[in-house]
Amino acid sequence: MAKTCCVTGHRNLPVEIETIIRPKLYKEVQTAIEGGYTHFISGFASGVDLMFAEIVVELKNHYPITLEAAIPYPGRLNTPDTEFQRLIGRCDILIVHSERYFKGCFMRRNRYMIDASHQVIAIYDGRGTGGTAATVQYAKRKGLPICMIDIKSIK
């Protein structure tokens, strides 16, 4: 059985923060690979999710790892975002978690990612609300190891 790692993080990070976070995220993914993780799940939202997917795709050139896209609803696949489309084409697995958009479809997708993973990498600013906060809390309740990249310490 493959050891699986997923990511959670914020969507709208300032460019200067992304520039600092990317090498930290790269290092965490590489550390996970060195620790035996071979399957990586991204929710493919803008921001951290796509950054994570890009790193995994890059590392697929050097390691026998796989990338899974966890898509909340079918309409998300129709985004005109060229980076999204390029990366989705490099996925080994693509799963759409709801037949249509509804208020809880992103949380359904996030819970799946945590339930399917052995570890989570979180890029998180500590706020108490939102999808990243809920996903981190769910991972904690499930007892999953969390590699935390704290945005507050960067700002």
C-alpha positions as CSV (number, residue, x, y, z in Angstrom):
1,M,0.0,0.0,0.0
2,A,1.4,3.4,-1.0
3,K,2.1,6.0,1.7
4,T,0.0,9.0,0.8
5,C,0.6,12.7,1.5
6,C,-1.9,15.5,0.8
7,V,-1.7,19.3,1.0
8,T,-3.9,22.0,2.4
9,G,-3.3,25.7,2.2
10,H,-4.6,29.1,1.4
11,R,-5.6,30.2,-2.1
12,N,-4.7,33.8,-2.3
13,L,-1.2,34.3,-1.1
14,P,0.8,37.4,-2.0
15,V,3.5,36.8,-4.6
16,E,6.3,37.6,-2.1
17,I,4.9,35.0,0.3
18,E,4.6,32.4,-2.5
19,T,8.3,33.0,-3.3
20,I,9.3,32.2,0.2
21,I,6.9,29.3,0.7
22,R,7.7,27.4,-2.6
23,P,11.2,26.2,-1.5
24,K,9.8,25.2,1.9
25,L,7.0,23.2,0.3
26,Y,9.5,21.7,-2.1
27,K,11.6,20.6,0.8
28,E,8.6,19.1,2.6
29,V,7.6,17.1,-0.5
30,Q,11.2,15.9,-1.0
31,T,11.4,14.9,2.7
32,A,8.1,13.0,2.4
33,I,9.5,11.1,-0.7
34,E,12.7,10.3,1.3
35,G,10.4,9.0,4.1
36,G,8.8,6.5,1.7
37,Y,5.8,8.5,0.5
38,T,4.9,7.7,-3.1
39,H,1.4,9.1,-3.7
40,F,0.5,12.7,-3.4
41,I,-3.0,14.3,-3.5
42,S,-3.8,17.9,-4.4
43,G,-7.2,19.5,-4.3
44,F,-6.2,21.6,-7.3
45,A,-7.4,24.9,-5.9
46,S,-5.5,28.0,-6.9
47,G,-2.6,29.0,-4.6
48,V,-1.0,26.3,-2.5
49,D,-2.7,23.3,-4.1
50,L,-1.4,24.1,-7.6
51,M,2.0,25.0,-6.2
52,F,2.1,21.5,-4.6
53,A,0.9,19.8,-7.8
54,E,3.6,21.6,-9.8
55,I,6.3,20.5,-7.3
56,V,5.1,16.9,-7.4
57,V,5.0,16.9,-11.2
58,E,8.6,18.3,-11.2
59,L,9.7,15.6,-8.8
60,K,8.0,12.8,-10.9
61,N,10.9,13.3,-13.3
62,H,13.2,12.0,-10.6
63,Y,11.2,9.7,-8.4
64,P,8.6,6.9,-8.9
65,I,5.7,8.9,-7.4
66,T,2.1,9.5,-8.4
67,L,-0.1,12.6,-8.3
68,E,-3.8,12.5,-7.7
69,A,-6.2,15.4,-8.4
70,A,-9.1,15.5,-5.9
71,I,-11.7,17.7,-7.7
72,P,-14.7,19.0,-5.7
73,Y,-17.2,19.1,-8.6
74,P,-17.1,18.6,-12.4
75,G,-17.4,22.3,-13.3
76,R,-14.0,22.9,-11.7
77,L,-12.4,21.0,-14.6
78,N,-13.6,23.7,-17.0
79,T,-11.4,26.5,-15.6
80,P,-9.5,28.5,-18.3
81,D,-6.4,28.5,-16.0
82,T,-3.6,27.2,-18.2
83,E,-1.5,26.1,-15.3
84,F,-4.4,24.1,-13.9
85,Q,-5.0,22.5,-17.3
86,R,-1.3,21.7,-17.8
87,L,-1.0,20.1,-14.3
88,I,-4.3,18.1,-14.5
89,G,-2.9,16.5,-17.6
90,R,0.1,15.2,-15.6
91,C,-2.1,13.5,-13.0
92,D,-2.0,9.7,-12.6
93,I,-5.5,9.7,-10.9
94,L,-8.3,12.2,-11.2
95,I,-11.4,11.8,-8.9
96,V,-14.4,14.2,-8.9
97,H,-16.0,14.1,-5.5
98,S,-19.5,15.5,-6.2
99,E,-21.8,15.2,-9.1
100,R,-22.5,19.0,-9.0
101,Y,-21.5,22.0,-7.0
102,F,-23.0,22.4,-3.6
103,K,-22.0,24.4,-0.5
104,G,-20.1,21.5,1.1
105,C,-18.4,20.0,-1.9
106,F,-15.0,21.4,-1.1
107,M,-15.2,20.1,2.5
108,R,-16.2,16.7,1.1
109,R,-13.1,16.8,-1.1
110,N,-10.9,17.9,1.8
111,R,-12.2,15.1,4.1
112,Y,-11.5,12.6,1.4
113,M,-7.9,13.8,1.1
114,I,-7.3,13.5,4.8
115,D,-9.0,10.1,5.0
116,A,-6.9,8.8,2.2
117,S,-3.6,10.2,3.5
118,H,-1.0,9.2,6.1
119,Q,0.4,12.7,6.4
120,V,-0.6,16.3,5.5
121,I,1.5,19.3,4.6
122,A,-0.3,22.5,5.7
123,I,0.5,26.0,4.6
124,Y,-1.5,27.8,7.2
125,D,-1.7,31.3,8.8
126,G,-3.5,30.1,11.9
127,R,-6.9,31.7,11.3
128,G,-9.7,29.9,12.9
129,T,-12.1,29.8,10.0
130,G,-12.1,28.7,6.4
131,G,-11.3,25.5,4.4
132,T,-7.7,25.3,5.5
133,A,-8.5,25.7,9.2
134,A,-11.3,23.1,9.0
135,T,-9.0,20.7,7.1
136,V,-6.2,21.1,9.6
137,Q,-8.6,20.5,12.5
138,Y,-10.0,17.4,10.8
139,A,-6.4,16.1,10.3
140,K,-5.7,16.7,14.0
141,R,-8.8,14.8,15.0
142,K,-7.8,11.9,12.8
143,G,-4.3,11.9,14.4
144,L,-2.5,12.6,11.1
145,P,1.0,13.9,11.2
146,I,1.0,17.5,10.0
147,C,4.0,19.2,8.5
148,M,3.1,22.8,9.2
149,I,4.5,25.7,7.2
150,D,3.4,28.7,9.3
151,I,2.7,31.7,7.1
152,K,2.6,34.0,10.2
153,S,6.3,33.4,10.9
154,I,7.1,34.5,7.3
155,K,5.2,37.8,7.3
